[in-house]
Amino acid sequence: MNRDDVISLLSGARWYDLTQPLSVFTPPWPGEMPLQVHFFKRLTGSYGGGQGANGQLIEWSNNTGCHLVGPRAFHSGSRAIADIGLGEISGEGVVVDVSDAVCDYGFYTPEMITERVEVKKGDILIVNTGYHRHAWDQPDVANPDAQGGVENKEFGYYVRHPGPSADFFPWALEMELKLVGVDCGCAEHPMNTNVRFMHAREFDKAESWLQDTYGMSWEEMFPPEEYQHLTHVTMPRSGLLLAEALGGEIEALANQRAWFLVGAIPFMEVDSAWSRVVALQPGDAGPSDAGATSDADFSAAMNEVEMLDLTLPFSVQTPQWANYEPLAIKYTKRVGGLDFGLGRNNAHCKASFHLATHMDGEKHFWAAGRTIGEVPLDYWHGPGVIVDISDTVSDCSVYSPEMIEQRVDLRDGDILLIKTGWHRYGWNSPDSDEFRYMIKHPGPSPDFSDWCVKRKIKWLGIDCVAMEHPMNTIQRTMHPKTFAEANQKLIEQYGEDWDEVFPLDKYYQDMHLNLFPKGIVHAENLGKDMERAPSGRYYVGAFIQRGMELASCWGRFVAFREG
């Protein structure tokens, strides 16, 4: 399969978003930090911060909303999310709908799954229990016996949902499943978590149900020491991953095979991370010489595709944009914190968005624009180009549309990713030079934003801290010496000084203020496999958490090409 086949394969595929929306109204895992959003900056100024942009400071637990649970959640010596490669969170698999066979406090079993779908060794398995119907954004479920005549969403979603039977995880390990995902609060039965102690009345109901149904007590069904070793030692060491709180279009894939990607933010210090989960199926027609029109052909073709991870590790070491809040992490739960190992590692986090690899959304600079969560999935992926101009740019220099068009086959409507070479100066590079990375990176010429509109660029990305030239931002006043150097370089290039070439009223935050109202946003701080990406055409995807109140957000950024 060649590059054109890869682009045709992914362009023609049906893409499904299995991610539930994330909001300040999303209930957290019981006892953890719900999402908090604070505007510490506004365009004209805000309490507790500054002016110049709509900047948000958020606090959150990674177990709120759709997320990947890594092995470190249960085994402190295991890998962090950032250590998990794209190949481990993507691949062929199946969605099984067991919603007709489960009930409050009940179990789903290997037999329920294999009688409905074929499960292959090494699959990703997504279990549709039907309990996504209790998610915060879904219509009420009527129940005349419940208070108010409706089911309690939070109790249905987190406390009463069914879970895996005692033989489920041993079966999953025997099948060498890559990942198990669920459409409810937890991939374990809630009564095998701290929920058992937080909601003792609910545990009594679950215990009564178990006695009536199986004639066993909970500890007879799940011997404590044996279960603790399975979930806190055996499973983490095996590499089996868990994805929780899925939703979105999951009903459309009932008992069907697909190719999945759990686009987790590559967090270095934590056990779980927000994720955008997608499923792909073949479209009506595949590439002419690949013939990927069946599930089997499509999966075989996807196995030939190489994914370049363009996402920097997300860490407390990551430098933030000037006067923004850095990432802070506080562990609030540890594995040894509850009876018979029901504890787990979990942290509450606090940060502003403009650090590490992130997407600046429309609302970051355009008050009438869409939030990140309001943008449909199909905007975030499509054909595009990576253009390497690293040999033509230098400290504070200016790049132009001509440089782009001379090097790649850019087509109207493409996603455009620009490789300046500045990713080599990022915080996690052997050649790290933070001042150069943050303050001296090159930026676009004065005609660049108009050219983006003319070429109908879908969205842009850059391998340095900002899509703007730093001297068209607050960095100009914060670093007058660097501005003088940049001004002199511009005079030598254009024969005019900075204010003549870039009049402030038109070019301050040019790539934000002039493009966001036209629906052209951009990603910043691309890196990692950017080094291995020469100029050319790619299929590009940005897998960004579906935050309904978020003006910007982190994500996993991927370029697809032939293997």
C-alpha positions as CSV (number, residue, x, y, z in Angstrom):
1,M,0.0,0.0,0.0
2,N,1.4,3.4,-1.0
3,R,0.8,6.8,0.6
4,D,-2.2,7.6,-1.7
5,D,-3.8,4.3,-0.7
6,V,-3.4,5.2,3.0
7,I,-5.1,8.6,2.5
8,S,-7.8,7.0,0.4
9,L,-8.4,4.3,2.9
10,L,-8.8,6.7,5.8
11,S,-10.7,9.3,3.8
12,G,-13.2,6.7,2.7
13,A,-13.6,5.0,6.1
14,R,-16.6,5.5,8.4
15,W,-15.4,7.2,11.6
16,Y,-17.4,6.8,14.8
17,D,-16.8,8.9,18.0
18,L,-17.2,6.7,21.1
19,T,-16.4,9.5,23.5
20,Q,-19.0,11.0,25.8
21,P,-18.9,14.8,26.1
22,L,-16.9,16.1,29.1
23,S,-18.4,19.0,31.1
24,V,-18.4,20.7,34.4
25,F,-21.6,18.8,34.8
26,T,-19.9,15.4,34.3
27,P,-20.0,13.6,37.6
28,P,-16.5,12.6,38.8
29,W,-15.7,9.1,40.0
30,P,-17.1,9.0,43.5
31,G,-15.0,11.1,45.8
32,E,-12.7,12.6,43.2
33,M,-12.2,16.0,41.6
34,P,-14.9,17.1,39.2
35,L,-13.9,19.3,36.3
36,Q,-13.4,22.9,37.4
37,V,-12.9,25.6,34.7
38,H,-11.7,29.2,35.6
39,F,-11.1,31.9,33.0
40,F,-7.9,33.5,34.5
41,K,-7.5,35.6,31.3
42,R,-9.9,37.3,28.9
43,L,-9.2,39.4,25.8
44,T,-9.7,42.6,27.8
45,G,-8.7,41.3,31.2
46,S,-10.0,39.0,33.9
47,Y,-9.8,38.6,37.7
48,G,-6.9,36.5,38.9
49,G,-5.0,36.7,35.7
50,G,-4.4,38.9,32.7
51,Q,-5.5,40.0,29.3
52,G,-4.9,39.3,25.7
53,A,-6.6,36.0,25.3
54,N,-9.4,33.8,26.7
55,G,-7.2,31.6,28.9
56,Q,-8.5,28.9,31.1
57,L,-7.1,27.3,34.2
58,I,-8.7,23.9,35.0
59,E,-8.6,21.3,37.8
60,W,-9.6,17.8,37.2
61,S,-9.3,14.1,37.9
62,N,-8.3,11.9,35.0
63,N,-11.1,9.5,35.9
64,T,-13.8,12.1,35.1
65,G,-15.0,11.6,31.5
66,C,-13.7,9.2,28.9
67,H,-10.2,8.0,29.9
68,L,-7.6,5.3,29.6
69,V,-6.6,3.5,32.7
70,G,-2.9,2.5,32.6
71,P,-1.1,-0.2,34.6
72,R,0.2,2.3,37.1
73,A,-3.3,2.8,38.4
74,F,-3.0,-0.5,40.3
75,H,0.7,-1.3,40.3
76,S,3.0,1.5,41.3
77,G,6.0,0.0,39.5
78,S,4.3,-0.1,36.1
79,R,4.3,2.2,33.2
80,A,2.8,5.7,33.0
81,I,0.4,6.6,30.2
82,A,3.2,8.3,28.3
83,D,5.1,5.0,28.1
84,I,2.2,3.3,26.2
85,G,2.8,3.5,22.5
86,L,0.1,4.1,19.8
87,G,0.3,0.5,18.8
88,E,-0.9,-0.6,22.2
89,I,-4.0,1.6,22.2
90,S,-5.1,0.9,18.6
91,G,-6.0,-2.1,16.5
92,E,-8.7,-4.5,15.4
93,G,-11.5,-5.4,17.8
94,V,-15.2,-5.6,18.4
95,V,-18.1,-3.9,20.2
96,V,-20.3,-6.4,22.0
97,D,-23.8,-5.3,23.1
98,V,-24.8,-7.2,26.3
99,S,-27.4,-4.6,27.4
100,D,-30.2,-7.1,27.0
101,A,-28.6,-9.5,29.4
102,V,-27.4,-7.4,32.3
103,C,-29.1,-5.6,35.2
104,D,-28.3,-3.4,38.2
105,Y,-25.4,-5.0,40.1
106,G,-25.2,-7.8,37.6
107,F,-22.4,-9.4,35.6
108,Y,-21.3,-9.8,32.0
109,T,-19.5,-13.1,31.3
110,P,-17.2,-14.4,28.6
111,E,-20.1,-16.6,27.4
112,M,-22.4,-13.6,27.0
113,I,-19.7,-12.1,24.8
114,T,-18.7,-15.0,22.7
115,E,-22.3,-16.0,21.9
116,R,-22.8,-12.6,20.4
117,V,-19.5,-11.8,18.6
118,E,-16.3,-13.4,17.5
119,V,-13.5,-12.4,19.7
120,K,-10.0,-12.9,18.3
121,K,-6.7,-13.2,20.3
122,G,-5.2,-9.7,20.7
123,D,-8.5,-7.9,20.1
124,I,-9.7,-4.7,21.6
125,L,-13.0,-5.5,23.2
126,I,-15.6,-2.7,23.9
127,V,-18.5,-3.8,26.1
128,N,-21.8,-2.0,25.7
129,T,-23.7,-2.6,28.9
130,G,-26.3,-0.1,28.0
131,Y,-25.5,1.9,31.1
132,H,-24.2,4.9,29.0
133,R,-27.9,5.7,29.0
134,H,-27.3,7.1,32.5
135,A,-24.5,9.4,31.4
136,W,-24.9,13.1,32.5
137,D,-25.9,14.3,29.0
138,Q,-28.4,11.6,28.2
139,P,-32.3,11.8,28.6
140,D,-33.7,10.7,31.9
141,V,-34.6,7.0,32.2
142,A,-38.1,6.6,33.7
143,N,-38.6,4.5,36.8
144,P,-41.9,4.9,38.7
145,D,-40.4,3.2,41.8
146,A,-37.5,5.7,42.0
147,Q,-37.6,9.1,43.7
148,G,-38.8,11.7,41.3
149,G,-40.0,8.9,38.9
150,V,-36.6,8.7,37.2
151,E,-33.4,6.7,37.7
152,N,-30.6,8.6,39.5
153,K,-28.1,9.2,36.8
154,E,-25.0,9.2,39.0
155,F,-26.0,6.1,40.9
156,G,-26.9,4.3,37.7
157,Y,-23.7,5.3,36.0
158,Y,-21.2,4.7,38.8
159,V,-22.7,2.6,41.6
160,R,-25.3,0.2,40.1
161,H,-23.8,-0.7,36.7
162,P,-23.0,-4.3,35.9
163,G,-19.4,-5.5,35.9
164,P,-17.2,-8.4,34.8
165,S,-17.9,-11.8,36.3
166,A,-15.2,-13.6,38.3
167,D,-14.0,-15.4,35.3
168,F,-14.0,-12.4,32.9
169,F,-10.5,-11.0,33.5
170,P,-8.8,-14.5,33.5
171,W,-10.5,-15.1,30.1
172,A,-9.4,-11.7,28.9
173,L,-5.8,-12.6,29.8
174,E,-6.1,-16.0,28.1
175,M,-7.4,-14.2,25.0
176,E,-4.4,-11.8,25.2
177,L,-6.9,-8.9,24.8
178,K,-5.1,-5.6,24.2
179,L,-7.7,-3.4,25.9
180,V,-11.1,-3.7,27.4
181,G,-13.4,-0.7,27.2
182,V,-16.8,-0.1,28.9
183,D,-19.6,2.4,28.5
184,C,-20.1,3.0,32.2
185,G,-18.1,4.3,35.2
186,C,-15.7,1.5,35.7
187,A,-14.3,-1.6,33.9
188,E,-14.5,-3.4,37.2
189,H,-17.7,-4.2,39.1
190,P,-18.4,-1.2,41.3
191,M,-18.6,-3.4,44.3
192,N,-15.0,-4.4,43.7
193,T,-13.9,-0.8,44.2
194,N,-14.1,1.8,46.9
195,V,-17.7,2.3,46.0
196,R,-18.4,-0.7,48.1
197,F,-17.4,1.3,51.2
198,M,-18.7,4.7,50.1
199,H,-22.2,3.3,49.5
200,A,-22.8,0.5,52.0
201,R,-26.5,0.5,51.4
202,E,-25.9,-0.2,47.7
203,F,-23.4,-3.0,48.6
204,D,-26.1,-4.6,50.8
205,K,-28.4,-4.5,47.7
206,A,-25.7,-6.0,45.5
207,E,-25.0,-8.7,48.1
208,S,-28.6,-9.6,48.4
209,W,-28.9,-9.8,44.6
210,L,-25.9,-12.1,44.5
211,Q,-27.3,-14.4,47.2
212,D,-30.7,-14.6,45.4
213,T,-29.1,-15.2,42.0
214,Y,-26.0,-17.3,42.7
215,G,-26.4,-18.4,46.4
216,M,-23.0,-16.9,47.2
217,S,-21.7,-14.0,49.2
218,W,-19.6,-11.3,47.5
219,E,-16.3,-12.6,49.1
220,E,-17.2,-16.2,48.0
221,M,-17.6,-15.0,44.4
222,F,-14.5,-12.7,44.6
223,P,-12.0,-14.1,47.2
224,P,-10.3,-10.9,48.3
225,E,-6.6,-11.9,48.2
226,E,-7.0,-13.7,44.9
227,Y,-9.0,-10.9,43.3
228,Q,-6.5,-8.3,44.6
229,H,-3.5,-10.1,43.0
230,L,-5.4,-10.5,39.7
231,T,-6.3,-6.9,39.3
232,H,-3.3,-5.2,41.0
233,V,-0.4,-7.5,39.9
234,T,-1.3,-9.9,37.2
235,M,-3.3,-7.6,34.9
236,P,-0.9,-4.6,35.1
237,R,2.1,-6.8,34.4
238,S,0.3,-8.4,31.5
239,G,-0.2,-5.1,29.7
240,L,-4.0,-5.4,29.6
241,L,-5.4,-1.8,29.5
242,L,-8.8,-0.5,30.4
243,A,-10.8,2.3,28.9
244,E,-13.8,3.7,30.9
245,A,-16.8,6.0,30.4
246,L,-17.2,5.5,26.7
247,G,-20.4,6.6,24.9
248,G,-21.0,8.7,21.9
249,E,-22.0,6.6,18.9
250,I,-21.4,3.2,20.6
251,E,-25.0,2.0,19.7
252,A,-24.2,2.2,16.0
253,L,-21.5,-0.5,16.3
254,A,-23.5,-3.1,18.3
255,N,-21.9,-6.5,17.8
256,Q,-19.7,-5.3,15.0
257,R,-16.0,-5.4,14.3
258,A,-14.0,-2.2,13.7
259,W,-10.5,-0.7,14.0
260,F,-10.1,1.3,17.2
261,L,-7.9,4.1,18.5
262,V,-7.9,5.2,22.1
263,G,-6.3,8.6,21.7
264,A,-5.0,9.1,25.3
265,I,-3.0,12.2,26.3
266,P,0.5,10.9,26.9
267,F,0.8,11.9,30.6
268,M,4.1,11.1,32.2
269,E,3.5,11.2,36.0
270,V,0.0,9.7,36.2
271,D,-1.9,6.5,36.0
272,S,-4.9,7.5,33.8
273,A,-5.5,10.1,31.1
274,W,-8.3,11.7,29.2
275,S,-8.9,10.1,25.8
276,R,-10.8,10.5,22.5
277,V,-11.9,7.1,21.5
278,V,-12.7,6.4,17.8
279,A,-13.7,3.4,15.7
280,L,-13.2,3.0,12.0
281,Q,-15.0,0.7,9.6
282,P,-14.5,0.4,5.8
283,G,-16.5,2.8,3.6
284,D,-18.4,1.9,0.5
285,A,-15.1,1.7,-1.5
286,G,-11.5,1.3,-0.6
287,P,-8.3,2.1,-2.5
288,S,-8.4,0.8,-6.0
289,D,-5.5,-1.6,-5.6
290,A,-6.1,-2.4,-1.9
291,G,-9.8,-3.4,-2.2
292,A,-10.4,-2.7,1.5
293,T,-14.2,-3.1,1.4
294,S,-14.7,-5.9,3.9
295,D,-13.9,-5.8,7.6
296,A,-11.1,-8.3,7.2
297,D,-9.6,-6.4,4.2
298,F,-9.9,-3.1,6.1
299,S,-8.2,-4.4,9.2
300,A,-5.4,-6.0,7.1
301,A,-4.9,-2.7,5.4
302,M,-4.8,-0.8,8.7
303,N,-2.2,-3.2,9.9
304,E,0.0,-1.9,7.1
305,V,-0.4,1.7,8.1
306,E,2.3,3.4,10.2
307,M,1.2,5.9,12.8
308,L,3.6,8.8,13.7
309,D,2.9,10.1,17.2
310,L,3.4,13.9,17.0
311,T,2.5,14.5,20.6
312,L,5.0,15.6,23.3
313,P,4.9,13.8,26.6
314,F,2.7,15.7,29.0
315,S,4.6,16.4,32.2
316,V,5.2,18.7,35.2
317,Q,8.5,19.4,33.4
318,T,6.7,20.9,30.4
319,P,7.2,24.7,30.2
320,Q,4.0,26.7,29.9
321,W,3.3,29.8,27.8
322,A,4.3,33.1,29.3
323,N,2.3,34.0,32.5
324,Y,0.2,30.8,32.2
325,E,-0.1,28.2,35.0
326,P,2.2,25.2,34.9
327,L,0.9,21.6,35.4
328,A,0.6,20.6,39.1
329,I,-0.2,17.0,40.2
330,K,-1.3,15.9,43.6
331,Y,-1.8,12.2,44.4
332,T,-5.0,11.9,46.5
333,K,-5.3,8.1,46.4
334,R,-2.8,5.2,46.6
335,V,-3.0,1.5,45.9
336,G,-2.6,0.6,49.6
337,G,-5.3,2.9,50.8
338,L,-8.3,0.6,51.2
339,D,-9.2,-2.8,52.4
340,F,-7.8,-5.9,50.5
341,G,-6.2,-3.7,47.8
342,L,-9.3,-2.0,46.6
343,G,-7.3,1.2,46.6
344,R,-5.7,2.7,43.4
345,N,-3.3,5.4,42.5
346,N,-5.1,8.6,41.4
347,A,-4.1,12.2,41.2
348,H,-5.9,15.5,40.9
349,C,-4.4,17.9,38.4
350,K,-4.3,21.6,37.8
351,A,-3.0,23.4,34.7
352,S,-3.6,25.9,32.0
353,F,-3.9,24.6,28.5
354,H,-1.0,26.3,26.7
355,L,1.7,23.8,27.5
356,A,2.6,20.5,25.8
357,T,0.8,19.5,22.6
358,H,-2.6,21.1,22.4
359,M,-5.2,22.5,20.1
360,D,-6.2,26.1,20.3
361,G,-9.9,26.2,19.8
362,E,-12.0,29.0,18.3
363,K,-13.2,30.3,21.7
364,H,-9.6,30.9,22.8
365,F,-9.7,34.2,20.9
366,W,-13.2,34.4,19.4
367,A,-16.0,34.7,21.9
368,A,-18.7,33.6,19.5
369,G,-16.7,30.5,18.4
370,R,-17.2,26.9,19.2
371,T,-15.7,25.2,22.2
372,I,-13.5,22.2,21.6
373,G,-16.3,19.8,22.5
374,E,-18.7,21.5,20.1
375,V,-16.5,20.7,17.1
376,P,-17.5,17.5,15.4
377,L,-15.0,14.7,15.1
378,D,-14.8,14.9,11.3
379,Y,-13.2,18.4,11.6
380,W,-10.2,16.9,13.5
381,H,-9.1,14.5,10.9
382,G,-8.4,14.5,7.1
383,P,-5.8,14.6,4.3
384,G,-3.0,17.0,4.9
385,V,0.7,17.7,4.5
386,I,3.7,18.0,6.7
387,V,6.2,20.5,5.3
388,D,9.8,20.6,6.5
389,I,11.2,24.2,6.2
390,S,13.8,23.7,9.0
391,D,16.7,24.4,6.6
392,T,15.3,27.8,5.6
393,V,14.4,29.3,9.0
394,S,16.4,30.7,11.9
395,D,16.0,32.5,15.2
396,C,13.0,34.9,14.9
397,S,12.9,34.6,11.1
398,V,9.8,34.7,8.9
399,Y,8.5,31.9,6.7
400,S,6.1,32.5,3.8
401,P,3.4,30.7,1.8
402,E,5.9,30.3,-1.0
403,M,8.2,28.2,1.2
404,I,5.2,25.9,1.8
405,E,4.1,25.5,-1.8
406,Q,7.6,24.9,-3.1
407,R,8.0,21.8,-1.0
408,V,4.7,19.9,-0.8
409,D,1.7,19.1,-2.9
410,L,-0.7,21.2,-0.9
411,R,-4.4,21.0,-1.8
412,D,-7.3,23.2,-1.0
413,G,-8.9,22.0,2.3
414,D,-5.8,20.2,3.6
415,I,-4.6,20.1,7.2
416,L,-1.2,21.9,7.2
417,L,1.5,20.9,9.7
418,I,4.7,23.0,9.6
419,K,8.0,21.6,10.7
420,T,10.4,24.4,11.6
421,G,12.8,22.1,13.4
422,W,12.2,23.9,16.7
423,H,10.9,20.6,18.3
424,R,14.6,19.8,18.7
425,Y,14.8,22.6,21.3
426,G,11.9,21.3,23.4
427,W,12.1,20.5,27.1
428,N,12.5,16.7,26.5
429,S,15.2,17.0,23.8
430,P,18.9,16.4,24.3
431,D,19.4,19.8,22.6
432,S,16.8,21.5,24.8
433,D,17.0,25.3,24.7
434,E,13.9,26.5,26.5
435,F,14.5,30.2,25.8
436,R,15.1,29.6,22.1
437,Y,12.0,27.3,21.9
438,M,9.7,29.7,23.6
439,I,10.9,33.1,22.5
440,K,13.0,32.8,19.3
441,H,11.1,30.5,17.1
442,P,10.2,31.6,13.5
443,G,6.7,32.7,12.6
444,P,4.5,33.4,9.5
445,S,4.8,36.3,7.1
446,P,2.2,39.1,7.0
447,D,0.4,37.4,4.0
448,F,0.2,34.0,5.6
449,S,-3.2,34.1,7.3
450,D,-4.9,35.5,4.1
451,W,-3.2,32.7,2.1
452,C,-4.6,30.1,4.6
453,V,-8.1,31.4,3.9
454,K,-7.5,31.4,0.2
455,R,-6.3,27.8,0.3
456,K,-9.2,26.8,2.6
457,I,-6.7,25.2,5.1
458,K,-8.7,23.0,7.5
459,W,-6.5,23.6,10.5
460,L,-2.8,24.1,11.1
461,G,-0.1,22.7,13.4
462,I,3.4,23.8,14.4
463,D,6.4,22.2,16.1
464,C,7.1,25.1,18.4
465,V,5.3,26.9,21.2
466,A,3.1,29.2,19.0
467,M,1.6,29.5,15.6
468,E,2.2,33.2,15.8
469,H,5.6,34.9,15.4
470,P,6.6,35.5,19.0
471,M,7.1,39.2,18.3
472,N,3.5,39.5,17.4
473,T,2.6,38.4,20.9
474,I,3.2,39.5,24.4
475,Q,6.8,38.2,24.1
476,R,7.6,41.4,22.2
477,T,7.2,43.5,25.3
478,M,8.5,40.9,27.7
479,H,11.8,40.5,25.8
480,P,12.8,43.8,24.3
481,K,16.4,42.6,23.5
482,T,15.0,39.7,21.4
483,F,12.6,42.1,19.7
484,A,15.4,44.4,18.7
485,E,17.3,41.4,17.2
486,A,14.1,40.3,15.3
487,N,13.4,43.8,14.1
488,Q,16.9,44.1,12.6
489,K,16.5,40.7,10.9
490,L,13.2,41.8,9.4
491,I,14.7,45.1,8.1
492,E,17.4,43.0,6.3
493,Q,14.7,40.7,4.8
494,Y,12.0,43.2,3.9
495,G,13.7,46.6,4.0
496,E,11.2,47.8,6.6
497,D,10.9,47.6,10.3
498,W,8.5,45.5,12.4
499,D,5.7,48.0,12.7
500,E,5.8,48.7,9.0
501,V,5.6,45.0,8.0
502,F,3.3,44.0,10.9
503,P,1.1,46.9,11.9
504,L,-0.1,46.1,15.4
505,D,-3.8,46.6,14.8
506,K,-3.8,44.0,12.1
507,Y,-1.1,41.5,13.1
508,Y,-1.2,41.2,16.9
509,Q,-2.0,37.5,17.3
510,D,-2.6,37.4,13.6
511,M,-3.1,33.6,13.3
512,H,-5.6,33.7,16.1
513,L,-7.6,36.8,15.6
514,N,-7.7,36.7,11.8
515,L,-8.3,33.0,11.4
516,F,-10.4,31.7,14.3
517,P,-13.5,33.6,13.1
518,K,-13.1,31.8,9.8
519,G,-13.0,28.4,11.5
520,I,-9.2,27.8,11.0
521,V,-7.6,26.9,14.3
522,H,-4.2,25.4,15.1
523,A,-2.2,22.9,17.2
524,E,1.0,24.0,18.9
525,N,4.0,22.2,20.4
526,L,3.9,19.2,18.0
527,G,7.0,17.0,18.4
528,K,8.2,13.4,19.1
529,D,7.9,11.6,15.7
530,M,8.0,15.0,13.9
531,E,11.7,14.3,13.5
532,R,10.9,11.2,11.3
533,A,8.3,13.0,9.2
534,P,9.8,14.4,5.9
535,S,7.8,16.7,3.7
536,G,4.9,15.0,2.0
537,R,1.2,14.1,2.1
538,Y,-0.2,12.3,5.1
539,Y,-3.6,11.5,6.7
540,V,-3.7,13.6,9.9
541,G,-5.8,13.1,13.0
542,A,-6.2,15.1,16.2
543,F,-7.8,13.1,19.0
544,I,-8.8,15.7,21.5
545,Q,-10.9,15.3,24.7
546,R,-14.4,16.4,24.0
547,G,-14.6,19.3,26.5
548,M,-17.8,21.2,26.2
549,E,-16.7,24.3,28.1
550,L,-13.0,24.2,27.0
551,A,-11.6,26.9,24.7
552,S,-8.5,24.8,24.1
553,C,-7.4,21.3,25.0
554,W,-4.7,18.7,24.9
555,G,-4.9,15.6,22.7
556,R,-3.1,12.9,20.8
557,F,-1.9,14.0,17.4
558,V,-1.2,11.4,14.7
559,A,0.1,11.3,11.1
560,F,-0.8,8.2,9.2
561,R,1.4,6.9,6.3
562,E,2.3,3.6,4.7
563,G,4.4,1.2,6.8
